Amino acid sequence: MKHRCPICKAETDSAVHADFPFCSERCRERDLGNWASEKYVVSEPVFTEEDNAEREGSTVVLNLDSDLESPNDTKN
């Protein structure tokens, strides 16, 4: 798969570059540094602090078996 490096915009190829989608280890580490320094942020939190307090100690169970029975069902 061909792509452009998100840091330096050089062309990258998943078949050639081990650091894909980055062109090099340097660009991969710069991206990691950007996340670590909070240059990148998630625009909205997935959960609010109140949601986290309510879910403390609870487990969410998803029923995945029903999707296997009718994979083309768009109603569920």
N, C-alpha and C positions, 0 to 999 in steps of 0.2 A: 504494500500500500504506500503510495506517495503522499507526502504531506510537507508542510513547511514548519520548521522549528519555531516554537512559540516564543523563543527568546531572541534569536538572531535572524529569523526568517529564511535561513538557508534551506534548500530542498533536502528532504530526508526520505529514506525508503526503508520500510520495515524489514525488507529482505537483506539490506546492507548494513544498517546502523543498529548496533546492539543497544543503544540508548534511545531508540525510537519512542516517542515522537520527537525527541531532541536529536540534534546532529552530533552532539559530543557529550562526554561526561561533564565538561565545564558548563555547558548550557543546562544540563540536568541539575547540577549542583546550584547554579544561579537561581533556577526556578524554586528549588527547595529552600534556599535562603530567602527568597521573596515571600514564601508562605510563612517561614519562621519569623521574619521581621514584620509580619502582618501587613505587607504591601498588598497581598491578595486577601480578601475576606469573603465569606458567604454573605450574600445580600440580606437574607432573612433567616432567622434561626428556625430550625426544623421544629423544635419544641420550645415553649416558653419556660421560664423558671417555675411557674405554677404547675405546668404539665409535668415537669420533672418531679416536683414534690408529690404530686398525686400518684405518680407511677413508682415511687420509691418502693423497692422490694417486690414489685409486681412483674409478671411475665406476660408478654403478648404472644398469643398463639394464633397462627394463620392456618386456615383450612385450605391446604393446597390440593388435596385429593379431589375436591369437587371440580377443579379446573381441568383435571385429567380426563374426567368422564365426558365432558363436553367442551373441548378446546375452542370451538368456534362460536360459543355462546357469548354474544356481546352484551347481554343483559346483566350478567354477574361479573 
